[in-house]
Amino acid sequence: MKKILITGAAGFLGYNLCRDLGDNYSIYGAWHQAEPAAPFEGLVRMDLGGSLKPVAEYIARNGIQALVHCAALSRTGQCAADPVRARRLNIEGTRSLAVIAQAYRIPFIFISTDLVYNSGSGPHLEDDADPRMIYSETKFDAEVEAFVACPSTVVLRCALIFGPDDGVHGSFIRENHTDLCQGKALKLFTDQIRSPVWSRDIAEAIHRIFSQGMRSRIFNVGGSTCINRYELGMLAAQYFDWNRDKLIPVSMTGITADAPWLKDCSLNSARLQNETGWTATPLEKALKQIAAEWTADK
């Protein structure tokens, strides 16, 4: 099987990719602070803000055949508070990994974000990118740097990601579930539109890209439903047995300074569908499946 190294393997998406790609690939993980618990063929510690020579040596030593880069400083508030660190990790770190991929002539997939679409109405096409926040600017600039260093790069601009977890690598669904089970009210935005995507569908997109030898592309990876956070919460409530009275509709205005740039980040994923045959799992079907898996694990 092809050997894949996944960075950010201790994070939510990294954990799920390791789990969902394991049937078709030999999975290796790169981590920084918390050693991941998912099954791996091997692990390497990585400092995205420092020297990545250990990663290059690990790739050569283990015959790694592809690199999927999930690691990032992804909290928008942290990026805004320390833009120098955000640029070092998100831009310079990505560039360095792309250089390594190019040197070893292995496919490089860079996980970007739907937040590069910070203006105008969606669903957005790939050419609509207009980043306005520090986080989204660093991710967009990282895309550019990746293509310069490794022209065969494939960028996946992923929507709001949900999926199963092990209780440590928690999704926003798990966080919401925990708060609601503790009797807390949950404030959910009514004025931010996203295209939630199941982590399993991102893994399927990666599998198709590898299988079909896709190169030098940018793809949106979003679900087929455009929905605000309050509507998503109300929909999830029926599958996770949430108290809907605890779901409070609110506006982003006055809560986040980035509100003007987060109104509509919904995605049009037709390019990915047309070029690879990928389709997103219907939102309700995916939520129902995750709830069933949680029940089975109890």
Secondary structure in CASP SS format (residue, H / E / C, confidence):
PFRMAT SS
TARGET T0000
AUTHOR 0000-0000-0000
METHOD secondary structure of the structure
MODEL  1
M C 1.00
K C 1.00
K E 1.00
I E 1.00
L E 1.00
I E 1.00
T E 1.00
G C 1.00
A C 1.00
A C 1.00
G C 1.00
F H 1.00
L H 1.00
G H 1.00
Y H 1.00
N H 1.00
L H 1.00
C H 1.00
R H 1.00
D H 1.00
L H 1.00
G C 1.00
D C 1.00
N C 1.00
Y C 1.00
S E 1.00
I E 1.00
Y E 1.00
G E 1.00
A E 1.00
W E 1.00
H C 1.00
Q C 1.00
A C 1.00
E C 1.00
P C 1.00
A C 1.00
A C 1.00
P C 1.00
F C 1.00
E C 1.00
G E 1.00
L E 1.00
V E 1.00
R E 1.00
M C 1.00
D C 1.00
L C 1.00
G C 1.00
G C 1.00
S C 1.00
L C 1.00
K H 1.00
P H 1.00
V H 1.00
A H 1.00
E H 1.00
Y H 1.00
I H 1.00
A H 1.00
R H 1.00
N H 1.00
G C 1.00
I C 1.00
Q C 1.00
A E 1.00
L E 1.00
V E 1.00
H E 1.00
C C 1.00
A C 1.00
A C 1.00
L C 1.00
S C 1.00
R C 1.00
T H 1.00
G H 1.00
Q H 1.00
C H 1.00
A H 1.00
A H 1.00
D C 1.00
P H 1.00
V H 1.00
R H 1.00
A H 1.00
R H 1.00
R H 1.00
L H 1.00
N H 1.00
I H 1.00
E H 1.00
G H 1.00
T H 1.00
R H 1.00
S H 1.00
L H 1.00
A H 1.00
V H 1.00
I H 1.00
A H 1.00
Q H 1.00
A H 1.00
Y H 1.00
R C 1.00
I C 1.00
P C 1.00
F E 1.00
I E 1.00
F E 1.00
I E 1.00
S E 1.00
T E 1.00
D H 1.00
L H 1.00
V H 1.00
Y C 1.00
N C 1.00
S C 1.00
G C 1.00
S C 1.00
G C 1.00
P C 1.00
H E 1.00
L C 1.00
E H 1.00
D H 1.00
D H 1.00
A C 1.00
D C 1.00
P C 1.00
R C 1.00
M C 1.00
I H 1.00
Y H 1.00
S H 1.00
E H 1.00
T H 1.00
K H 1.00
F H 1.00
D H 1.00
A H 1.00
E H 1.00
V H 1.00
E H 1.00
A H 1.00
F H 1.00
V H 1.00
A H 1.00
C C 1.00
P C 1.00
S C 1.00
T C 1.00
V E 1.00
V E 1.00
L E 1.00
R E 1.00
C E 1.00
A C 1.00
L C 1.00
I E 1.00
F E 1.00
G C 1.00
P C 1.00
D C 1.00
D C 1.00
G C 1.00
V C 1.00
H C 1.00
G C 1.00
S C 1.00
F H 1.00
I H 1.00
R H 1.00
E H 1.00
N H 1.00
H H 1.00
T H 1.00
D H 1.00
L H 1.00
C H 1.00
Q C 1.00
G C 1.00
K C 1.00
A C 1.00
L E 1.00
K E 1.00
L E 1.00
F E 1.00
T C 1.00
D C 1.00
Q C 1.00
I E 1.00
R E 1.00
S C 1.00
P C 1.00
V E 1.00
W E 1.00
S H 1.00
R H 1.00
D H 1.00
I H 1.00
A H 1.00
E H 1.00
A H 1.00
I H 1.00
H H 1.00
R H 1.00
I H 1.00
F H 1.00
S H 1.00
Q C 1.00
G C 1.00
M C 1.00
R C 1.00
S C 1.00
R E 1.00
I E 1.00
F E 1.00
N E 1.00
V E 1.00
G C 1.00
G C 1.00
S C 1.00
T C 1.00
C C 1.00
I E 1.00
N E 1.00
R H 1.00
Y H 1.00
E H 1.00
L H 1.00
G H 1.00
M H 1.00
L H 1.00
A H 1.00
A H 1.00
Q H 1.00
Y H 1.00
F H 1.00
D C 1.00
W C 1.00
N C 1.00
R H 1.00
D H 1.00
K H 1.00
L E 1.00
I E 1.00
P E 1.00
V E 1.00
S C 1.00
M C 1.00
T C 1.00
G C 1.00
I C 1.00
T C 1.00
A C 1.00
D C 1.00
A H 1.00
P H 1.00
W H 1.00
L C 1.00
K C 1.00
D E 1.00
C C 1.00
S C 1.00
L E 1.00
N C 1.00
S C 1.00
A H 1.00
R H 1.00
L H 1.00
Q H 1.00
N H 1.00
E H 1.00
T H 1.00
G C 1.00
W C 1.00
T C 1.00
A C 1.00
T C 1.00
P C 1.00
L H 1.00
E H 1.00
K H 1.00
A H 1.00
L H 1.00
K H 1.00
Q H 1.00
I H 1.00
A H 1.00
A H 1.00
E H 1.00
W H 1.00
T H 1.00
A H 1.00
D H 1.00
K C 1.00
END
